[in-house]
Structure formats: structure tokens, C-alpha cells
């Protein structure tokens, strides 16, 4: 059972999470889009730190899984950016942080983060684990789909022809299935409430960006 002290940290982390995302939405609405968009790496870093604090990556198994998803996600994106494999022809802009051979470190972190977060959300259900794996992977694809509309405007990434083709979403789904399967095999669980808030905050921000821009 979560004690009062832990509840306080959980609720405070959720408040900070919404404060950052809400501030970005309000700031962009008031005409300060460039300033807030350039702070995207900071927003993602804060989300990551809050996740690490609340989810409790307190075992070699959890840390190893996170690093595995980070590395595989980064490698998949490296193949995509440099060899046009898996996702199509695209490149990353300047608002996604420091890059390694054209690939931002943050996108590797995002792969790992999103894997853990979507898995935790499906743990709210009592469904069969295969259903959880598939739906969690679809949740990953859905957030990517929503992000694609505003990503070029936000200078996150740019696909040849404007929007990605089916292969991008198919690859996201396949990798999502693999990552989710590994997570379930390792029987890793985390804080569902924080993960739900993180996913919804990201979804609302990118839906806002889609309609605003």
C-alpha cells in the first residue's frame, strides 16, 4: 500500500507534469510559440525525471529494460535517418535536443518511456496479457500518429513528402509489440496513475498543436 509520503510525491509529480504541459499550451496560445517549442527538450527531460522518480526504476531488471528499449529505439531511428530503413525517408530538426549521428538521444528515451507508460496504463485492466501487449503497442502508435501532424511545424522531424507512409506506423507497431512482450516477460510494473497522466498530457498537447497550427 502506498503511504502518505509516497502519495504526496505522486500528486506533486502529477501537478508538475501538468504545469509544464499546460504552460506550454497557454504560452503558445498567447503567441510565444517559438520560445516554448525550443524548450521541448526541457519538457521531455522533466517528464523523464518525474517518471524515473515515481515509476521507481529501483532494480537491475527495470534499469536494464529501460536501457534496452532506449538502445533499440535509438538504433532503429539511426537506421531510419541514415539508411531510410524501417520508417521511411526523414530527418530530425533542431527542437528535439542533442543528436548522435543525426538521431536525438531524446527519441531513444521516448521509445523507452512510452513503452513503460503504455504498459502501465493497460495494467488497469484484467485482460489477457496478449491483449494488453497489442493494445499498449497500439497506444504507442496512436500517440506517434497524433504527433506526426505537428512534428514538422514544431521542427521535431520531417518526412519526405510531408507525412509518413504506412511503413512508419507498421514499424512502430512491430517494435511496440516486441518491447511490450519483453516488459511482460520480465513482469515489470510501475505507477499506473502517473503513467496515465503522462500519456494524456502528451496526447492533449499534441492534439492542441494539431488544431492550433
C-alpha positions in Angstrom: 0.0 0.0 0.0 1.3 3.5 -0.9 1.9 5.6 2.2 1.0 9.3 2.7 4.6 10.4 1.9 4.5 8.5 -1.4 1.1 9.8 -2.2 2.4 13.4 -1.7 5.2 12.8 -4.1 2.9 11.2 -6.6 0.4 14.0 -6.6 3.1 16.7 -6.6 4.8 15.0 -9.6 1.5 14.9 -11.5 0.9 18.6 -10.7 4.4 19.5 -12.1 3.7 17.3 -15.1 0.5 19.2 -16.0 2.1 22.5 -15.0 4.8 22.1 -17.7 2.4 20.9 -20.4 -0.3 23.4 -19.5 2.2 26.3 -19.5 3.3 25.3 -23.0 -0.2 25.2 -24.3 -1.0 28.6 -22.7 2.3 30.1 -23.8 1.8 29.0 -27.4 -1.8 30.3 -27.4 -0.5 33.7 -26.3 1.9 33.9 -29.2 5.2 32.7 -27.6 5.3 29.5 -29.6 9.0 29.8 -30.6 10.1 30.1 -27.0 8.1 27.2 -25.8 8.8 24.9 -28.7 12.5 25.4 -28.2 12.0 24.2 -24.7 10.7 20.8 -25.8 13.9 19.0 -24.7 13.5 20.5 -21.2 9.8 19.4 -21.1 10.7 15.9 -22.1 13.6 15.8 -19.6 11.3 16.9 -16.7 8.8 14.3 -17.7 11.6 11.7 -17.8 12.9 12.7 -14.3 9.4 12.6 -12.8 8.9 9.2 -14.4 12.1 7.9 -13.0 11.2 9.2 -9.6 7.7 7.9 -9.5 7.9 4.7 -11.5 10.8 3.5 -9.3 13.4 2.0 -11.6 14.9 0.5 -8.5 16.2 -2.8 -9.8 18.7 -4.0 -12.4 15.8 -5.6 -14.3 13.9 -2.4 -14.7 17.0 -0.3 -15.4 18.2 -2.9 -17.9 14.9 -3.0 -19.7 14.8 0.8 -19.9 18.3 0.9 -21.4 17.5 -1.9 -23.8 14.4 -0.1 -25.2 16.4 3.2 -25.3 19.2 1.5 -27.3 17.0 -0.5 -29.6 14.8 2.6 -30.3 17.9 4.8 -30.9 19.3 2.1 -33.3 16.1 1.8 -35.2 15.9 5.5 -35.6 19.6 5.6 -36.7 18.8 3.1 -39.4 15.8 5.2 -40.4 17.6 8.5 -40.6 20.8 7.3 -42.2 19.6 4.5 -44.4 15.9 5.2 -44.9 15.0 1.8 -43.4 12.0 0.9 -41.2 10.2 4.2 -41.1 10.7 5.8 -44.5 12.8 8.8 -45.5 13.0 11.5 -42.8 15.4 13.6 -40.7 15.3 15.3 -37.3 15.0 19.0 -36.9 16.6 21.3 -34.2 14.0 21.1 -31.5 14.5 17.6 -30.2 17.7 18.1 -28.4 21.3 16.8 -28.8 21.9 14.2 -31.6 24.1 11.2 -32.2 24.8 10.9 -36.0 21.5 12.7 -36.8 19.4 11.0 -34.2 18.4 12.8 -30.9 19.1 11.0 -27.7 15.6 12.0 -26.6 13.9 9.9 -29.2 15.6 6.8 -27.7 14.4 7.9 -24.3 10.9 8.5 -25.7 10.8 4.9 -27.1 11.6 3.5 -23.6 9.4 5.9 -21.7 6.4 5.3 -24.0 6.8 1.5 -23.7 6.7 1.6 -19.9 3.9 4.2 -19.8 1.5 2.4 -22.2 2.1 -0.9 -20.5 1.3 0.6 -17.1 -2.0 2.1 -18.5 -3.1 -1.3 -19.7 -2.4 -2.8 -16.3 -5.5 -1.0 -15.2 -7.4 -3.8 -16.9 -7.7 -7.5 -16.1 -7.4 -8.5 -19.8 -5.2 -11.3 -21.1 -1.6 -10.3 -21.4 -1.6 -10.7 -25.2 -4.5 -8.2 -25.4 -2.5 -5.9 -23.2 0.6 -6.2 -25.3 -1.3 -5.5 -28.6 -3.3 -2.5 -27.1 -0.2 -1.0 -25.5 1.6 -1.1 -28.8 -1.4 0.5 -30.5 -1.4 3.2 -27.9 2.2 3.9 -28.8 1.3 4.1 -32.5 -1.7 6.3 -31.8 0.4 8.9 -30.0 3.0 8.8 -32.8 0.2 9.3 -35.3 -1.1 12.4 -33.5 2.4 13.8 -33.2 3.1 13.4 -36.9 0.7 16.3 -37.9 2.6 18.9 -35.9 6.1 17.5 -35.8 7.3 19.3 -39.0 5.9 22.6 -37.8 7.5 22.1 -34.4 10.7 21.2 -36.2 10.9 17.8 -34.4 11.3 15.7 -37.5 10.5 16.0 -41.2 9.3 13.2 -43.6 9.8 13.3 -47.3 6.5 14.3 -48.8 5.3 15.9 -45.6 3.6 12.9 -43.8 5.0 9.4 -43.1 3.7 6.4 -45.0 2.2 3.2 -43.7 5.6 1.6 -43.1 6.3 4.1 -40.3 3.3 3.1 -38.3 3.8 -0.6 -39.1 7.3 -0.4 -37.7 6.2 1.4 -34.6 3.6 -1.3 -34.1 6.0 -4.2 -34.6 8.7 -2.7 -32.3 6.0 -1.8 -29.8 4.8 -5.4 -29.7 8.4 -6.6 -29.2 9.1 -4.1 -26.4 5.8 -4.8 -24.7 6.4 -8.5 -24.9 9.8 -8.2 -23.2 8.3 -6.0 -20.5 5.6 -8.5 -19.8 8.1 -11.4 -19.7 10.1 -9.5 -17.2 6.9 -8.9 -15.1 7.8 -5.2 -14.7 5.1 -2.9 -13.4 5.0 0.7 -12.3 2.7 3.5 -11.1 -0.4 3.4 -13.3 -1.8 6.8 -12.3 1.3 8.7 -13.1 1.7 6.9 -16.4 -1.9 7.6 -17.4 -1.4 11.3 -16.6 1.8 11.5 -18.6 0.3 9.8 -21.6 -2.9 12.0 -21.5 -0.8 15.2 -21.0 1.3 14.4 -24.1 -1.8 13.5 -26.1 -3.6 16.7 -25.2 -0.5 18.8 -26.0 -0.1 17.3 -29.5 -3.8 17.4 -30.2 -3.7 21.1 -29.3 -0.7 21.6 -31.5 -2.5 19.9 -34.4 -5.5 22.2 -34.2 -3.5 25.3 -33.3 -1.0 25.2 -36.1 
